[in-house]
Amino acid sequence: MERLTYGEFITNKIADIPYGQAFQTDVIAEAMAEEYKVPVHKAKPITNVTLKRLADKGLIERFQKGVYYRARQTVFGTARPSKELIEAQLLTRRGDEIIGYETGFSLMNKIGLTTLVPAKREIATNAYRKNVDDRFIIVRKPVVTVNAGNFRYLQFLDVIRDLPEAHVDAENPKALLHAFAERNELDTVKTLTYARQHYPQKTLLGLVDVLVER
């Protein structure tokens, strides 16, 4: 079977990305470099040219330098993700890698702990130094480097840590926390370990209180 050209490889790579999902030029270039065993500095200009060509054809759209997304064509025109959503995606994912997660009061609202809807989404991310539009997002430094194996645990423990300062109006907040832990298959021993290693003593005590009362 004949091997794909660079352009074909990049086009196929883009086709696997869901509509509305932002992706970075660097990530595509790194994938191409790995596939064809070429230096990344050689893959980058090829990737840049190919992505521009795809954008000119309307297959993808440019969000900012080095960042694109796939827009969906509908009967009403082009459906584009919001700036807030793309910013959040760039703070939580890098290609297939998890680098951040939603936290704070916006997460509590989604879980159902509070009916108050915060004006900004809070995200803890390895890219906490990245400049973002602070009209939409508050960037937090995570307690430890975020990855696919720990982000749900960190989300859970962040909520328990922040709960005393939150306006909680749910009838049974502990039941909601238990449901979150069960839904995400959080291991009790791992949760306790993360709490002991990375969070204040008050968070550990709060976690024990949640775990004991079922």
N, C-alpha and C positions, 0 to 999 in steps of 0.2 A: 504494500500500500504506500502510495506516494505521500511524503511528509508535507504537512501544511506549510505554507509560506508564513513569514512573520505576520503579515497583515491578516491572513486567514485565522491564525492562532488568536490574535488579539480580538478579532471580530467575534469568534466563537466564545472567547472568554467573556466578552461583554454580554453576549446573548444569554449567558447563564445567570446574569445579575438580574434580580427582580426589578420590575418597573418601580420608579420612585426611590430606589436605593442608590445613594451616592457612592461613588468609588473614586479612588485617588490614582493619578497617573503613575506615581511611584510604585504602587502595589501591582499594577498591571505590568510595568516594566520589570519588576523583580520576578514575577511569574514567568515572563518570557525569557529572562536571563537564565532562570533555572531550567526551563524546558529545553533551551537550545545551547546551554552551557557557554554562554557569552557573558562578558562583563556587563554589569548593570549600566555603566556609563555609555556603553554602546547601545544597549536596549532602550534607554530613555529617549533619545531623539527619534528613533523608529516609532516608539509608542506615541510620542507627541504628534508626529505627522499623521499616523493612522487615526488617532482620536479626533484630530481636527478634521480629517476627511469624513469621518463618520458624523461629526457634528454638522458639517456643511451639507450632508445629505439628509439631515434631520433625524437620524437614527438615535442620537444622544444629544444632550444639551450641556453647555458649560455653565457651571455654577460660579466658579471663581478659578483663578489660576491653579492648575493641577487637580481640579475636582470637576467631575462630570456626573450626570445621572441619566437614566433612561426615562424619558417622558412617554406617557401613553396617549395615543391619538383616539379621541372619542368623537361622537357626532356633534358635540358642542365645542370641539376644538382640542387643543393640547392640554392634558391634565398634568399639572406640575406639582411636585411636593412643595410645602411651605419652606421658607428659609429656616424657620425654627426647627422643623423636622430634619432638614439636611444637616444643620449645625449639630443636632443631637446625634445623628448617625455618625458623623465624623468624630465625635467624642466617645462613642461607645463601641465602634468597630473599626478595624483596619483590615480590609479584605475579609478573610474568614476568622480573624483573630478578635476576641473580645478584649477591649481595653477600658471599658467603663460601664457604668450602669446608672439608672435613675435612682435618686435617693430623696431624702428630705420630705417636706410637706406635700410635694406633688405626688410622690410615691404613696404616701399615707392616704391621699385622696383616692388614688386608683385602687388601693387595697380595700377602701371603705371605712377606714378609721375616722375620717373626718369628711364632712360635707363641704367644708370650705375649699374653694378652688384658688390656689395661689396664682399670682400674676406671672410667676416665672417657674420654669422647670429646673430642678436641681440635678446636676450630674457629677458624680465622682468618677474621675478618669485619670489614667496614666498621662494623658495629654493636658494636664491641668494648667500648663504654662501657655497653652494655645490661646490666642486672642479670639474672642467670639463676640457676637452682638449681645451685649448684656441687657438689652430690652426683653429678651426671651429666655435666657439661660443663665443660671448661676453655676459656676464651675467650682468643684470641690476637689481637694487633694485627698485621695483614698488613704486609708490607714496602712495599706500594704498594696503592692503591685497587683493590679486586677488581671484575672485571666478567666478562661471558660470554666475552670474548676472551682473557683471561689466566689464569683460575683454574686450568686444568689445568697450565699452565706453572709457576705458583707452587706447586701441589701437588708436582709433580715435583722442583722445586728445593728445596723444604722438606725432602723426604725425603733428598736428597743432603746437605743441610746438617746434618741431624740424625742421619744414619747412624752417624757415629763414636761417638755416645753411646748407641746402641741395642743391644739384645741381638738380634743378627741370627743366626738359626740355619738360614736357607735354604741349600741346597747351592750354588746359583748366583745370588746376589743381583743381579749385573749383568744376567743374562738376564731376570730379573723386571722390572728397571728398563727394559730395552729393550722388553719386551713392553708395559709401561705406556705408554711413549712412542709406540709404533707403534699401539696400540689407540686412543689419543687423538689420533693424527695430529699429533704435536708437530713443528714445524719446527725443524731443528737451529740455523739462524741465529738465529731468534727466541729459542730457549732460551738460547743463548750470550749474546745481547743482554740478556735479563732478568737472567741471572746476573751479568754485568759491571756492570749499572746498579744492581741492588738487593740483591746478596748479598755476603758477605765473599769475599776472595780464595781462601780455603780451599774454599769451595763451588764457585767457578769451576774450580779445579784438580781437585776431585772430579768435576765434570761432564765435564771433558776426559778424565779417566781412564776414566770410564764409556763415553764416546763412542768412544774409541780402541779399547778392548778389546771386540770383538764375538765 
